[in-house]
C-alpha cells in the first residue's frame, strides 16, 4: 500500500469515527473582529487554519504530495505537516504538542499551542484566551524578534532578526562571549533565554535596558575572529563567527550538521513508530508503538528528575513521524540519540531478549533482518506501493562512521544495564545499517527491548513494571557513558 493511499484511508477513518463539536472563535485586532471556525476535540479547542491565515493576512498554500500546509508572511514560512506534533518555522522546529487535524475540507490546529507558533510568523503579538475563545492581536512592542544560529563549514552564522534597521555594536568579551548592543531595541528577555541553541553555544543571555537591548551569546570554544553587518529583506544583524578548527575559507561554505560542543547536555529520545506506523504487534495484541512511547516517557521523567541532562522526545503522543523528521530533531537539538524499539521474528518465535545496535555494516543475518524490519518506514516514504522485499535491500550504500566508536561504547553501556536489570536473555551489542541512525550526526543507538513475537517477552513488555525497569536500565547506561565522555572532554 502506498504512503498516499494510507493517508487517504487515515483521513477517511478520522472523519468517520471522530465527531467534532463546531463553534466559532474570534480574532480581534484594532477594534475589528474576524470569525474563526473552531471545533472541540475532547478538552482541546482547534481553530481553522484557513480562517487564521485570512485574519492574520498570511498566504496559505497546500502541498498534496507532502501532505502539509504552508503559511507565508513576508520572507518567512510556517509549515504545518498533517499528523505531526511539530511545525517548522523557517529552519526551526516548534513543538505544538497536538497534531493538526483534517475536518470537512479544512485543517484545524490546536489553539493553545499553535497561536504561540503563529506569533513567530506575523508582525503582531498574539494571545489566545481560552475562556473567551478569542485571539487578541496587538502591534508588537518588540522590534528585536528572534535569533537564528546556522552552522557553516568553518564556523557559525548568527542572525538577529529585527523589524527595522537599528544601530548596534558587536564585540567579544572573556574570549567566548559575543555581545551585541542594539540601541533603541526592545526584546522579550524570556524568549531569547529559552530559545533552542546548537551544541556549540553554551548560553544565551538577553537584557532589556531603558534605551537599548543586549544579547550575549557564549560559545564553548574561544572566538578567534568574527565579522558583522546589517542586512535587509528581512532586516537582521548578521554575525559570522570563524572557528579556526575548520578550514579557514570564507564563511559562505556548505551547510553541515552543527558541530558538537564537547559536553553532552541534551538527549533526544525517539519512541519508535507511532500513528499510522504501528510497528510490530504481538499475538496478545501488544503494539510496538505503545510500548516504545511508554518507555520513552518514563526515560524522559528520569532525566527530568535528575536535572543534570535535559531530554526531549521526538513524539509525545501517538503520531506519525518520518525518519527524516526524527533525524532532524536529533541533529538540531541533541548530543545523544536513543531510538527505542521492540524486535519481531517471523521465522522463530523462540527468539527472545534485548539487543542494542549501533550503525555499522551488518555482520550476521539476524542484524540484517532487524535493520530491514525497522527500515520499512523510509521505504514507504520513498516508494509507491513497492514492498521492502521487492527492493532487495541489505545494506546502505554509504554509511557515515564519524561517531561509530562512541556509539558502540554507548550501546555497550546500555546493554550491560539491560542485562543486569531486565533479567531476560541479553543478545548483546550488534551492528547494522539503519537508515535512521545514518541520518543522525551524533552518537546514536537503536535499542530492541525484547521480542513481541515471543509470548513470554510480549507478556513482559505489556507490564508497566517491566517498562519502568527498561527505562531505568537505559537511563543508567546513558549516565555511565555521559560521565566518561564529559570527563574526557
C-alpha positions in Angstrom: 0.0 0.0 0.0 1.5 3.4 -1.0 2.0 6.2 1.6 -0.5 8.3 -0.2 -3.2 5.6 -0.1 -2.6 5.1 3.6 -3.0 8.8 4.3 -6.3 8.9 2.3 -7.6 5.9 4.4 -6.5 7.6 7.6 -8.3 10.8 6.6 -11.5 8.8 5.8 -11.4 6.9 9.1 -10.7 10.1 11.0 -13.7 11.9 9.6 -15.9 8.8 10.0 -15.2 8.0 13.6 -14.2 11.3 15.2 -17.2 13.6 15.5 -16.3 17.2 16.4 -18.3 19.9 18.1 -18.3 23.0 15.9 -18.4 26.6 17.1 -16.8 30.0 16.4 -13.9 31.8 17.9 -12.8 35.3 17.1 -9.6 37.2 16.1 -9.6 40.7 17.4 -7.3 43.4 16.1 -7.6 47.2 16.4 -11.3 47.1 17.0 -12.1 44.7 14.2 -13.3 41.2 14.6 -12.6 38.2 12.3 -14.6 35.0 12.8 -12.5 31.8 13.2 -14.2 28.5 12.9 -13.5 26.2 15.8 -14.0 22.6 16.8 -13.7 20.8 20.1 -11.8 17.5 20.4 -12.1 16.3 24.0 -11.0 19.3 26.1 -9.0 20.9 23.3 -10.0 23.8 21.1 -8.9 23.6 17.4 -9.0 26.5 15.0 -9.5 26.7 11.3 -6.1 27.2 9.6 -7.8 28.8 6.6 -9.5 31.4 8.8 -6.3 32.0 10.8 -4.5 32.7 7.6 -7.1 35.2 6.4 -7.3 37.0 9.7 -3.5 37.3 10.2 -3.0 38.3 6.5 -0.9 35.3 5.7 -0.7 33.4 2.4 -1.9 29.8 2.7 -0.7 27.0 0.3 -1.4 23.3 0.4 1.2 20.7 -0.7 -0.8 17.5 -1.5 2.4 15.5 -2.2 4.0 16.1 1.3 0.5 16.5 2.9 1.4 19.8 4.6 0.1 23.4 4.7 2.4 26.4 4.4 1.6 29.8 5.8 3.8 32.7 4.4 4.3 36.2 5.6 7.0 38.3 4.1 10.2 36.2 3.8 9.2 33.6 6.4 7.2 30.4 6.3 5.4 28.3 8.9 4.9 24.7 7.6 2.2 22.6 9.2 2.5 18.8 8.4 -0.5 16.7 9.0 -0.4 14.1 11.8 2.7 15.6 13.3 3.1 17.4 16.7 5.8 19.6 15.2 5.6 22.6 12.8 8.5 24.2 11.1 9.1 28.0 11.2 11.8 28.7 8.6 14.6 26.3 9.7 13.4 25.9 13.3 11.2 23.0 14.6 8.4 24.1 17.0 6.5 21.6 19.2 2.8 22.2 19.2 2.2 19.0 21.3 -1.0 18.0 19.4 -1.1 17.2 15.7 -3.2 19.2 13.2 -6.5 17.6 12.2 -8.4 17.5 8.9 -12.1 18.2 9.2 -14.7 18.9 6.5 -12.3 20.3 3.9 -10.1 22.3 6.2 -7.1 21.9 8.5 -7.6 22.6 12.2 -4.8 23.4 14.6 -4.7 23.3 18.5 -5.3 26.8 19.7 -3.4 26.5 23.0 -0.1 25.9 21.3 -0.4 26.9 17.6 -1.2 30.6 18.3 2.1 30.9 20.0 3.8 29.3 16.9 1.9 31.7 14.6 3.2 34.6 16.7 6.7 33.9 15.3 5.4 34.4 11.7 3.3 37.5 11.9 4.3 41.1 12.8 1.9 41.2 15.7 1.8 39.9 19.3 -0.8 37.2 19.6 -2.5 35.9 22.7 -5.1 33.1 23.0 -7.9 33.5 25.6 -9.3 30.0 26.1 -12.2 31.3 28.2 -13.4 33.9 25.7 -12.3 31.8 22.7 -10.5 34.8 21.4 -7.2 35.6 19.8 -6.0 39.1 20.8 -3.7 40.6 18.3 -1.7 43.7 19.1 1.1 45.6 17.4 4.3 44.0 18.7 6.0 46.0 21.4 9.3 44.3 20.4 11.5 45.3 17.4 14.0 42.5 18.1 12.0 39.4 17.4 14.3 36.4 17.0 17.8 34.9 16.8 18.9 32.1 14.5 22.0 30.0 14.6 23.3 28.4 11.4 26.3 26.1 11.3 28.7 26.6 8.4 31.7 24.7 7.1 34.1 26.8 9.1 32.1 28.5 11.8 28.7 29.8 12.8 26.4 32.4 11.4 24.2 34.3 14.0 21.3 36.2 12.7 19.4 38.6 15.0 16.1 39.4 13.3 14.6 42.9 13.8 11.6 44.7 12.5 13.6 47.7 11.3 17.2 48.9 10.9 18.7 49.7 14.3 22.2 51.0 15.2 24.2 48.4 17.1 27.7 47.4 18.2 29.2 43.9 18.5 32.3 42.8 20.5 33.9 39.8 22.2 34.5 39.6 25.9 36.2 36.9 28.0 37.2 35.2 24.7 34.0 33.2 24.5 31.2 35.8 24.7 29.9 37.6 21.7 28.0 40.7 22.8 25.6 42.7 20.7 24.2 46.1 22.0 21.2 47.3 20.0 20.3 50.9 20.5 16.6 51.6 20.6 16.0 47.9 20.7 13.2 46.2 22.6 13.1 42.5 23.2 11.4 39.7 25.2 14.1 38.5 27.6 12.5 35.2 28.3 12.1 34.4 24.6 15.8 34.7 23.9 17.0 33.0 27.1 14.9 29.9 26.4 15.5 29.8 22.6 16.8 26.5 21.3 20.5 26.7 20.6 23.0 24.4 18.8 25.5 22.4 20.8 28.4 24.8 20.1 26.7 27.5 22.1 26.7 27.2 25.9 24.4 30.0 26.9 22.3 32.9 25.6 21.5 35.9 27.8 19.2 38.8 27.0 18.9 42.1 28.7 16.4 45.0 28.2 17.6 48.4 29.3 15.8 51.8 29.2 17.1 52.8 25.8 18.8 49.7 24.4 18.9 45.9 24.4 21.7 43.5 24.7 22.2 39.9 23.5 25.1 38.0 25.0 26.0 34.6 23.4 28.6 32.3 25.0 30.4 29.7 22.9 32.1 26.6 24.3 35.2 27.4 22.1 37.3 30.6 22.0 36.1 33.1 19.5 39.2 33.9 17.4 37.6 36.0 14.7 34.2 37.4 13.7 32.6 39.8 11.2 29.2 41.5 11.3 26.9 43.5 9.1 23.3 44.6 8.8 21.2 43.0 6.0 17.7 43.7 4.8 14.8 41.5 3.4 14.2 40.7 6.2 16.1 43.2 8.4 18.7 41.4 10.5 22.1 41.7 12.1 24.4 39.0 10.8 27.4 37.9 12.8 29.8 35.4 11.3 31.9 33.5 13.9 35.0 32.0 12.3 36.1 28.7 14.0 39.7 28.2 13.3 39.4 24.4 13.9 37.7 24.4 10.5 39.2 25.0 7.1 39.9 28.9 7.0 37.8 29.7 3.9 35.1 32.3 3.6 32.0 31.9 5.7 29.8 31.1 2.8 30.5 27.3 2.8 28.2 24.4 2.7 25.8 23.8 5.5 26.8 20.8 7.6 25.3 19.3 10.7 26.2 21.5 13.6 29.5 20.9 15.4 29.4 19.2 18.8 30.4 21.3 21.7 32.1 18.5 23.6 29.9 18.2 26.7 26.8 16.2 26.4 23.9 18.2 27.7 20.8 17.2 25.7 19.5 13.7 24.8 16.9 13.1 22.1 14.7 10.1 22.8 12.9 8.5 19.9 9.8 6.4 20.6 9.9 4.1 17.6 7.0 4.1 15.1 3.7 5.8 16.1 0.5 6.9 14.4 0.0 5.0 11.1 3.2 3.2 11.8 2.1 0.6 14.3 5.4 -1.4 14.2 5.4 -5.0 15.4 2.2 -6.4 17.0 2.4 -9.5 19.3 -0.1 -12.4 19.4 -1.7 -10.9 22.5 -2.3 -7.6 20.8 0.6 -5.6 22.3 1.7 -2.9 19.9 5.3 -1.8 19.5 4.4 1.9 19.1 2.6 1.9 22.5 5.5 0.2 24.4 8.1 2.5 22.9 6.2 5.6 23.8 5.6 4.5 27.4 9.3 3.6 27.9 10.4 6.9 26.3 8.1 8.9 28.5 9.4 7.1 31.6 13.0 7.6 30.5 12.5 11.3 30.0 11.0 11.6 33.5 14.2 10.1 34.9 16.4 12.7 33.2 14.0 15.4 34.2 14.2 14.3 37.8 18.0 14.1 37.6 18.3 17.7 36.3 21.9 17.4 35.1 21.0 16.4 31.5 18.0 17.6 29.5 15.9 15.2 27.5 13.3 15.7 24.7 11.1 13.3 22.8 10.6 13.0 19.1 6.9 12.4 19.8 4.8 12.8 23.0 1.6 11.3 21.6 0.6 8.6 19.1 1.5 10.5 15.9 3.3 9.6 12.7 6.8 11.0 12.1 9.1 10.3 9.2 12.6 9.0 9.8 13.9 12.3 8.4 11.8 14.3 10.9 13.2 12.2 13.8 16.7 12.7 12.5 16.2 16.4 12.1 15.1 16.7 15.7 18.2 14.8 16.8 20.6 16.9 14.7 19.0 20.2 15.7 18.8 19.7 19.5 20.7 16.6 20.6 24.1 15.5 21.8 23.0 11.8 22.0 20.2 10.0 20.2 18.3 6.9 21.5 15.8 5.2 19.4 13.6 2.7 21.3 12.0 -0.4 19.6 10.8 -3.9 20.1 12.0 -6.8 17.9 10.0 -9.4 16.0 10.9 -12.6 14.3 8.7 -14.2 11.6 10.9 -17.3 11.4 11.5 -18.2 15.0 9.0 -17.5 17.8 11.6 -18.7 20.3 13.9 -15.7 19.7 13.9 -13.5 22.8 15.8 -10.9 24.8 17.2 -7.4 24.5 19.7 -6.1 22.0 21.3 -2.7 21.3 22.5 -1.7 17.9 24.9 0.9 16.6 25.4 2.0 13.0 27.9 -0.2 11.0 27.7 -2.8 8.3 25.7 -5.8 9.5 27.8 -8.9 10.2 25.1 -11.5 10.6 21.7 -12.4 9.1 19.8 -11.5 12.3 21.2 -8.0 12.3 20.3 -7.6 8.6 16.7 -8.8 9.3 16.2 -6.3 12.2 17.6 -3.5 10.1 15.3 -4.4 7.2 12.3 -4.5 9.6 13.0 -1.1 11.1 13.9 0.5 7.7 10.5 -0.3 6.2 9.3 3.2 7.3 11.7 5.0 4.9 10.9 2.6 2.1 7.2 3.5 2.5 8.2 7.2 2.4 10.3 6.8 -0.8 8.3 4.2 -2.8 4.8 3.9 -4.2 3.5 0.5 -3.4 6.8 -1.3 -3.5 7.4 -3.7 -0.6 10.6 -3.7 1.3 11.4 -7.2 0.0 11.0 -6.1 -3.6 13.8 -3.6 -3.2 16.1 -6.4 -2.1 17.9 -4.0 0.2 20.5 -5.4 2.5 23.0 -2.5 3.1 23.1 1.2 2.9 25.4 2.2 0.1 27.1 5.0 2.1 27.4 5.0 5.8 28.6 7.8 8.0 31.1 6.5 10.5 32.3 9.6 12.4 30.6 8.6 15.7 30.8 4.9 15.3 33.2 4.2 18.2 31.3 6.4 20.6 28.0 4.8 19.5 29.5 1.4 20.1 30.6 2.4 23.6 27.2 3.9 24.3 25.5 0.7 23.1 27.7 -1.4 25.3 26.9 0.7 28.4 23.2 0.5 27.8 23.1 -3.2 27.0 25.1 -4.1 30.2 22.4 -2.3 32.2 19.6 -4.0 30.3 21.2 -7.4 31.1 21.5 -6.6 34.8 18.1 -5.1 35.3 15.6 -6.9 33.0 16.6 -10.4 33.9 15.9 -11.7 30.4 18.3 -13.0 27.8 20.8 -10.5 26.6 21.6 -10.7 22.9 24.5 -8.3 23.4 25.6 -5.4 21.2 25.3 -5.7 17.4 25.7 -3.5 14.3 23.6 -3.0 11.2 22.7 -0.4 8.6 19.7 1.5 9.9 18.6 4.4 7.7 17.6 6.4 10.8 20.9 6.2 12.5 22.7 7.0 9.3 20.9 10.4 9.2 21.9 11.3 12.7 25.3 13.1 13.1 26.0 12.3 16.8 26.5 9.2 19.0 23.3 7.2 18.5 21.9 3.7 19.2 18.8 1.7 18.4 17.5 -0.4 21.4 15.4 -3.5 20.9 13.9 -4.1 24.3 12.5 -7.6 23.7 10.7 -9.7 21.1 6.9 -9.2 20.5 7.0 -12.4 18.6 7.9 -14.3 21.8 4.9 -14.9 24.1 6.9 -14.5 27.3 8.7 -11.4 26.1 5.3 -9.9 25.0 3.8 -10.6 28.4 6.7 -8.7 30.0 6.5 -5.8 27.5 2.9 -5.2 28.4 3.7 -4.7 32.1 4.4 -1.2 33.3 6.9 -2.6 35.9 9.0 -4.1 33.1 8.7 -0.9 31.1 10.0 1.1 34.1 12.9 -1.3 34.5 13.8 -0.9 30.8 13.7 2.9 31.3 15.9 2.6 34.4 18.4 0.4 32.5 18.7 2.8 29.6 19.0 5.8 32.0 21.9 4.3 34.0 23.6 3.1 30.8 23.5 6.6 29.3 24.6 8.2 32.5 27.6 6.0 32.7 28.5 6.9 29.1 28.0 10.6 29.7 30.2 10.6 32.8 33.0 9.0 30.9 32.6 11.2 27.9 32.4 14.5 29.7 35.4 13.6 31.9 37.4 13.0 28.7 36.4 16.3 27.2 
